[in-house]
Amino acid sequence: MGWIVIIGVAGCGSRALPGDQDGAAVADGPARDARVDGLVRPLDGARPDAARPRKERVAEACAFAAACSGWHMQPPVTASQCVEWFAYRDWPRGGYAGVGPSMLDRLATCAPAADCKAFASCYGGSWFGPTACREGGECSKDMLWTQQNSALFLHCDALGGVCWDLPTGAIRACCVDTICGGTQTTCYPDPNGSSKKGTTCMLGMAYDFDCSVMGQFCSTVPNQLCVGPGAFCDPKTTKVSCTGSVAKYCVARTDGGGNIANVDCATTMFHSACNAGATSFDPCRPAGGECTASYKGECQGKSLLVCVDGYKLAVDCEAIGFDLCGTPPPDSTPRCMYAL
C-alpha cells in the first residue's frame, strides 16, 4: 500500500473541518447533489448516515489533493486512494509508514487555499503524504527531498521538527518532532483502568499512539504497541464476527498468539461496515459495493466521481476552486483541473 495523501476542503463560507464533530452541519449553502449513474443522492441526508457531512468534506479534500499531486507526482494520487487512507486515520501505527493523524490534520487546515502553490506553502512543501516519512527521501539539513524528482520536498522546520534519515539500510527519511534512542515504550496512566495511550521510540523517532480507537490497550512488549483486552485467540484462524457495525476480532501478538478486541467500524467513517467472516487482520470494510480504493474516478460533466465508503460520490470541481474535470496526460487519471 502506498502512502501519499492529502486532505482539505477548498471553498468559501464557513465549513466544519474533518476534525469537527461528526454530522455537523455544513454552513456554506444548501447541500449539493451527487449525481451518479443518473441517480441523485443529496450528500447531507439522502441516506441514514449521520457522518455524511464529514464524508463530503473528505471527498472534496481528496479531489483537491489529486488535482495538486498531478503537477508533481507520477503516478499521481487518486482521490479514491486518498479517501481510503482516511479509513485508517485513527488506527495504531504499525511502522514508520503508517497513517499519522497529525499530518492528515495539518493537511486539513491547509487545504482551503487559493491554489496548489498556496496549499504547498501552508503544508510545508510539495511532497504530500499522510505521514512525515517518505520512501526514497533523504535529508539536506532541515529539508526532506528526493534525487528522483527535485520538485518534491518537505521543509521539516515548517512542520516543527528536524529531518531524520532512518537507519534502515534504505533511502527513506522523516520529519520528526523528537529524536530518541532505544526501543522503549511508555504507557500513560489511565484513571479508569488499563492504559490505552502511550509513547514509543522507533528507528530514532519518538511519537505518541492511541490504542483505544480499535478497542485495544497499550502494551510495553517490544514491537507490540497495542494488545487486545479479551480472551486468547489465534489471529490466523479467528474470523471476524459482527453485532451490527461492531466487529469482534483477534489482535495479533508478536509471540504468534492474540487477544480478542471489539471495534465499532462505523467510527472509521470510510470502512463503516463490519467485515463478517474475514480474517482478523481486516475487521472493517466499506459499506457499499459500487467501487473500491483502486477506482481511479470518472468525470461526469464538471464533477469528479470519488469512491467513499464503497459508494461513488460526485465532487464539483468548480466548488473546490478548479474549472473542470479532465484526464490530462501523461497518465490520463481523471481529476479536477484548470482550463487551458
N, C-alpha and C positions, 0 to 999 in steps of 0.2 A: 504494500500500500504506500502510495506517495504521500507527501505531507506539505503540499503547497495550498494555501487557502487564504482568503481574505474576507472580511465581513464588514458590513456597514450599510447605511441607507442614505441615499442622496435625494434631496428634495427640499421643499420649502415648508414653512409652517412648523408647528410643534408636533413631534413624534417621539413616542417612547422608544428607548433602545432595548436590544435583546436582554440586557441585564435587569430590566424593569419587571414588575410583577406580571406573571403570565395572564393573558387575557385582557390586559389594559387596553383601553380604547385608543385608537389612532386618531389624532386630533387635527389632521390637515385635510378635512373634506370627507365626503361620503365614501363608503367602501367601493373600490374598483372591482369590476367583474373579471374573473379569469376565464377566458373563452378557450375551451379545449375540445377539439373534435366536434364543434357545433354545440357543445353544452355550455351553459352559463353557470358559473359557480361563484356567487358572491363570497369574497375571501373572508369577510367578517361575520359570517353567520349561516351559511348555507348548510353546513354540517354541524352536528352537536359536538363541537370541538372548541373548548374554551381557550386553547392555545393558538387559535387561528391568527390573531394579530401578530404574534411573535413569529410565526412561520412565514407570514407575508413579509415581514421586515427582513428576515434572514434570506429569503428567496431573492428579494430586491438587492440585498447586500452582495450576495454571491454573483448575481448578474453583473453588478458593478465591478466586482473582483475579476470576473472572467474577461470583461472588456479591457481592464487595465493590464492584466497579465499578458494579453495578446501582443502588447507592444514590446515585451522583453523576453518572455519565456516561450520556449519551443520544446515540446508541445505546450500550449497554454493550459492553465487550469480551466476546467469546465465548471459552470455554475452548479451542476448536479454533484460533482465531486466535492465542491465546497460545502454544500448542504450536508453531505454525508459525514464530513469531518465534525460538523456540529453535533451529530448524534453521539459522538464520543467526548464532547467537551468536558464533562464532569467525571469521566472515568479516571481511576488512579493511573498515573503514567507507568507504563511497563518498561520504559527505557528513555534514552535521551531524545528519541524521535517521536515520543508520544505527544498527543494533543495537549497543549498548555492553555488553560483558560485565561491566563493573564495576557497572553499575546492576542488571543481572539478578542478579548475585551478592549485591548488597545486599538485593534483594527476597527472595532465597533465605534469607538469615539472619533476616529479619524475619517470614517467613510463619508459623512456629509461634507464633501469637499467640492470645490468649483470644477475640478478636473483631475485627471490621473496624476499630473505633476504635483498639484497641491496635496493630493492624497498621500503620495510617496513622501513628501516633505514632512507631513504630520506624522506618518508612520515611522519615519526614521531611516528610510531607504526604499529602494525599488524591488528588493528581493522579498516578495510577500510569502508568508507562511504562517501556520498555526502555532509554531513554537519559535524560539530564537536560535534554533540549531539548523544547520544546512549541510547536507551531503555535498561534497565537493568544495566546501567553503574553507577558507583559511584566513588567518589574521594578518593584518598590516596595521600595527598599533591598535587603535580602537575601532578599526573598520573591518568588517567581515565581508569578504569578496570572493570571487572565483576567477581563475585564469581562463576558464572556458567561455566566459561572457562578461566583459567589463561593464556592461550595463546593469548588472545585478550586484547589489551591495546593501549592507546594513551599517548604520553608524551606531555602534553599541553604546557609545556615550549618550546618544539621544534616547536610548532605552533605559538609561540609568545604570549601566553596567560597564563591563570591560569585555574584550574579545578573548576567547579561550580556545586554543587548538586542542581538541580532545585526544587523549593518549590511547588511541585505539588501533594504531598502526595503519590507519587510512586517512585520506584527506577529508576531514569534517571538523567543523568548528561551531561554537555557540557564543551568543552574547549572554553573559551570566551576571547576576547580581552580586554573588559572593563566591569566591574560590575557596575550596576546602581541601582537606586531606583525609585519607582513610575511607571507610565504608560505613561509618556509624549511622544508626537511625535512632531518633528520639521520639517517643510517643508523648503527646501533650496530655496532661491530666484532664479527666472529664468528671465533673462533679456528679453526673448522672449515671456513672458506671464505667464500663470498659472504654478505653480511649479509641477515638475514631480518626484523629488527626495527628500528624507528626511532621518531622523534618528529617531529611536524609542527605548524605553526601554520596554522589555517584560521579565517577570519572572526573573528579575535581570540582564538581558543581554542587552547590547546596540549594535545595529547594523544598518547599512545603508540599504536602499532599493531604488529601481528604478521602477516606475510605467509605464514609457514610452514605454517599450517593448510591453506591452499588450494594448497600446492605452489609458492608464488611467492617472489620475492626483493624486498628493499627497493629503492626507486628514489628518486633525488633529482630526477627530472623534475617540473616544476610540475604539480600536479593529477594526478599519477600515483604513488600511494604504493607500488604493487606491480607487478612485471612477471613474466612467465613466464620460466623459465630456459632453455627449449628453442629449437628452430628457429623461424624466421619463419613466420607463418601469417596468414590473413585471417579475422578473427573473424566476419565476415558470412557466410562460406561454409563455414567449417570446422565439421564436425559432430562431436559427441561420440562417441568410441569407447570400448569397455569391455573390461576384463580383470577379470572378477568384479565387485567393488564399486568398483574403481579406474577413474576416468574420466580420459581423455586429452582435453584441450580447449584452446582458444585464448584466451589472456588479451589483451583489447583494450588497445591503447596510445593515448595522446592524439593521435598523429600519424596514426591511422587503421589502422595495422598491428597486429600482435600477435605473441605468442610462445607456444609450446606449454608446457603445465604438466600435472601429474598430481595428482589428489586422490583419496584413499580416502573415498568417500561414507559408508561405514559409520561413520566418525569423527564425522559430523554428528549421528548418533543419530536425527534426525527426517526427514531426506531420505536414507535409508541405502542407496538403490539407485542404480547408475549409470544415467544417462538417455541410453541409446544412441540415436543419430540425431538428438538435439535440437541446437539451436543452442548455441554455446559459452557463451552468457550464462547457461545453466541446466544445468550438468553433472550435478547430482544430482536425484533425485526421490524421493517417498515409495515405500516398498517395497510397500505394499498398495494395493488398488483399491476399498476399501469406502467411502471418503469422501475429502473434500478439506478444505482450510483454510476453505472457505466454509460448511462444515457447522455449523449452529447448535447441534447437540446434540439429544438427546431424553431424556425422563425414562423410566426403567424402574424402577418402584417408587420407592425412596428413592435410587436411583443416577442419576447424570448420565452419558450416553454422550458421549465426547470422541474426536475424531479424532487419533490418534497414529501418525505414520509411515504414514498411509493405512489404518489399521485402527481400527475402533470399539472403544474400551475403556471399561469402566464404572468410575466413581468413586463410592464410597459416601459420600453427603453427610453421614451421621451420623459417619463416621470422621474427617472433616475439621472437625467442630465445628458443623455445621448440623443441622437437624431433618428436612429432606425435600428432594426435587427438585420444582420447580414452574415455572409460566410466568406470572410476575406482570406486571401492566400497568406502563407503557403499551405496552411493546414485545413482551411475551409471549415473550421469549427464554428458553429453558429454562436454569435454573441452580439451584444449591443455595440454600436459603433457610431462615429461621427460621419456625416455626409461628406463625400469627397468634393 
